[in-house]
């Protein structure tokens, strides 16, 4: 009997020691999304959304809902929506545990930053007819007032070339994101143009924090018209090309 008691005591000690050394798991799946999203109740999120917000006509560096990204997570000065960034940090830690290094190379861009990108390309393709010119830019760049990057929910990761993600380190990163990003609320919105997806070309680097982006897109569709997509060169093509239908809403439904 004494031997049985001693054996049981030793086994308990071993189990306790094993538990002590075990690493605490990173929150995944619905736990991450719930933990982060519940910080801002939906009613409060809705009350924060304005037309200027979804159109990118605000200063995100001074906006309460935005946060500067740490240099350890980015390649330059970048801001993201705070909730989106919290979710990214959780995903980043899990990726690091798995030997994957995620790096944010682009985040929030307001109307004026997007206008600079658009008008630079508008000049680059000045030899083309207006519609063709706009369509060429729209392969990978949004018209100002129509970009998901305005919202602070979308980020570009590691490299802006699809080929980078087809082999070596890039392929490892992409496969990890395909397997795990959804657990943290992120989705690749610009996939292959199949199952009716329209708009921008495939972007393996572009990931969107859906718990917030879905709400912002819903507001955009309910409140924004072509009368709001103005004040940049070539804006007249927006309605002609129906960019709200085919580009703003041209995301993966999977």
C-alpha positions in Angstrom: 0.0 0.0 0.0 2.8 2.4 0.9 4.5 1.6 -2.5 1.2 2.5 -4.3 0.9 5.8 -2.5 4.5 6.7 -3.2 4.1 5.7 -6.9 1.0 7.9 -7.1 2.7 10.9 -5.5 5.7 10.6 -7.9 3.3 10.5 -10.9 1.5 13.6 -9.7 4.7 15.5 -9.3 5.7 14.5 -12.9 2.4 15.7 -14.3 2.7 19.0 -12.5 6.2 19.5 -13.7 5.2 18.8 -17.2 2.4 21.3 -17.1 4.6 23.9 -15.7 7.1 23.6 -18.6 4.4 23.5 -21.3 4.1 26.8 -23.3 0.9 28.7 -23.0 -1.0 28.3 -26.3 -1.7 31.4 -28.4 -5.4 32.1 -28.7 -6.9 30.9 -32.0 -10.1 30.5 -33.8 -13.2 32.2 -32.4 -11.4 33.0 -29.1 -9.1 35.5 -30.8 -11.9 37.2 -32.8 -14.3 37.3 -29.8 -11.6 38.6 -27.4 -10.6 41.4 -29.8 -14.0 42.4 -31.3 -15.8 42.6 -27.9 -13.5 45.5 -26.9 -15.6 47.7 -29.2 -19.3 46.7 -29.2 -21.0 46.7 -32.6 -23.2 49.7 -31.7 -20.1 51.7 -30.9 -18.4 50.6 -34.1 -21.4 51.6 -36.1 -21.6 55.0 -34.4 -17.9 55.7 -35.3 -18.4 55.1 -39.1 -19.0 58.2 -41.2 -18.9 58.8 -45.0 -15.5 60.6 -44.6 -14.2 57.6 -42.7 -15.0 54.9 -45.4 -13.9 57.4 -48.1 -10.5 57.8 -46.4 -10.9 61.5 -45.9 -9.5 61.7 -42.4 -6.1 61.8 -40.6 -5.6 58.2 -39.3 -2.4 59.3 -37.4 -4.7 61.3 -35.0 -7.7 59.0 -35.0 -8.5 57.2 -31.8 -9.3 53.9 -33.5 -5.8 53.7 -35.1 -2.4 52.7 -33.8 1.2 52.9 -35.0 2.6 49.5 -35.8 5.7 48.4 -34.0 9.0 48.4 -36.0 9.3 44.7 -35.2 6.1 44.0 -37.3 6.7 46.4 -40.2 9.2 47.6 -42.8 8.3 51.4 -42.4 5.9 53.7 -40.5 2.5 52.1 -40.7 -0.8 52.6 -38.9 -3.6 50.1 -38.5 -7.0 50.0 -36.8 -6.3 48.9 -33.2 -8.5 45.9 -33.3 -7.0 44.7 -36.5 -3.5 45.2 -35.2 -4.3 43.2 -32.0 -5.4 40.3 -34.1 -2.3 40.6 -36.3 0.0 40.5 -33.2 -1.7 37.3 -32.1 -1.3 35.8 -35.5 2.3 37.0 -35.7 3.3 35.2 -32.5 1.7 32.0 -33.7 3.5 32.3 -37.0 6.8 32.9 -35.2 6.3 29.8 -33.2 5.9 27.9 -36.5 9.0 29.4 -38.0 7.2 31.9 -40.2 8.1 35.6 -40.3 5.3 37.9 -41.1 6.1 41.5 -42.1 3.6 44.3 -42.8 4.8 46.3 -45.7 1.7 48.5 -46.2 -1.3 49.3 -44.0 -3.7 52.3 -43.8 -3.7 54.8 -46.7 -6.0 57.7 -46.6 -7.6 59.4 -49.6 -4.7 61.7 -50.2 -2.1 58.9 -50.2 -4.2 56.8 -52.5 -4.7 59.8 -54.8 -0.9 60.2 -55.1 -0.5 56.6 -56.1 -3.5 56.8 -58.6 -2.4 60.0 -60.2 1.2 58.9 -60.6 -0.1 55.9 -62.5 -2.6 58.0 -64.4 0.3 60.0 -65.8 2.3 56.9 -66.5 -0.4 55.5 -68.8 -1.4 58.9 -70.4 -1.1 57.4 -73.9 -4.1 55.2 -73.3 -7.8 56.1 -73.7 -9.4 57.1 -70.4 -11.3 53.8 -69.9 -8.3 51.6 -70.8 -6.1 53.8 -68.7 -8.3 53.4 -65.6 -8.7 49.7 -66.2 -4.9 49.3 -66.4 -4.4 51.0 -63.0 -7.3 49.1 -61.5 -5.5 45.8 -62.1 -3.8 46.4 -58.8 -4.6 49.9 -57.5 -7.8 51.3 -56.2 -9.3 54.7 -57.1 -9.2 57.1 -54.1 -12.4 56.8 -52.0 -12.8 53.2 -53.0 -9.8 51.5 -51.3 -10.1 49.0 -48.4 -6.8 50.4 -47.2 -8.7 53.5 -46.1 -10.2 51.6 -43.3 -7.1 50.3 -41.4 -8.4 46.7 -41.7 -6.3 45.7 -44.7 -2.6 45.1 -44.9 0.0 43.9 -47.4 2.4 41.2 -46.1 6.0 40.5 -47.0 6.1 41.1 -50.8 4.0 42.8 -53.5 4.7 40.1 -56.1 2.6 37.0 -56.5 5.6 35.1 -57.8 7.3 35.5 -54.5 4.7 33.4 -52.8 5.0 30.5 -55.3 8.3 29.0 -54.0 10.7 28.9 -51.2 10.1 31.1 -48.1 7.3 32.9 -49.8 5.4 29.7 -50.5 5.8 28.7 -46.9 4.4 32.0 -45.7 1.4 31.8 -48.1 0.6 28.2 -47.2 0.7 29.1 -43.5 -1.6 32.1 -44.0 -4.1 30.0 -46.0 -4.2 27.5 -43.2 -4.2 29.8 -40.1 -5.1 33.4 -41.0 -8.9 32.8 -40.9 -8.5 31.8 -37.2 -7.5 35.3 -36.5 -10.1 37.0 -38.6 -8.0 37.6 -41.7 -8.9 36.7 -45.3 -7.3 37.0 -48.7 -10.0 39.0 -50.4 -8.4 39.2 -53.9 -8.1 35.6 -55.0 -8.4 34.1 -58.5 -11.2 35.5 -60.6 -13.4 32.4 -60.3 -16.9 31.9 -58.9 -18.0 35.3 -60.1 -15.2 37.3 -58.5 -14.5 40.6 -60.4 -12.2 43.6 -60.1 -8.6 43.6 -59.0 -6.2 40.9 -60.0 -5.1 38.3 -57.5 -3.0 39.6 -54.6 -1.5 36.9 -52.4 -0.1 39.6 -50.2 -3.4 41.4 -49.4 -5.1 40.3 -46.2 -8.2 41.9 -44.7 -9.5 41.8 -41.1 -13.1 40.7 -41.8 -14.8 41.3 -38.4 -14.5 45.1 -39.0 -14.1 45.2 -42.8 -17.5 43.6 -43.4 -19.2 46.3 -41.3 -17.4 49.1 -43.1 -18.2 47.6 -46.5 -21.9 47.3 -45.5 -21.9 51.0 -44.5 -20.1 51.9 -47.8 -22.7 50.1 -49.9 -25.5 51.8 -48.1 -24.2 55.4 -48.1 -21.7 55.9 -50.9 -22.6 56.8 -54.4 -20.6 57.9 -57.5 -21.2 61.5 -56.4 -18.7 60.8 -53.6 -16.0 59.3 -55.9 -14.5 62.6 -57.1 -11.6 65.0 -56.7 -8.9 63.0 -58.5 -7.8 62.7 -62.1 -9.9 60.2 -64.0 -12.7 60.1 -61.4 -15.2 60.3 -64.2 -14.4 56.7 -65.2 -15.7 55.4 -61.8 -19.3 55.3 -62.7 -18.6 54.2 -66.3 -16.7 51.2 -65.0 -19.1 50.7 -62.1 -16.2 50.4 -59.6 -18.5 50.1 -56.6 -20.0 46.9 -58.0 -17.0 45.3 -59.7 -14.1 46.5 -57.5 -15.3 47.7 -54.1 -17.4 44.6 -53.9 -15.2 42.4 -56.1 -13.9 40.3 -53.3 -13.7 36.6 -52.7 -17.0 35.1 -51.4 -15.2 31.9 -50.2 
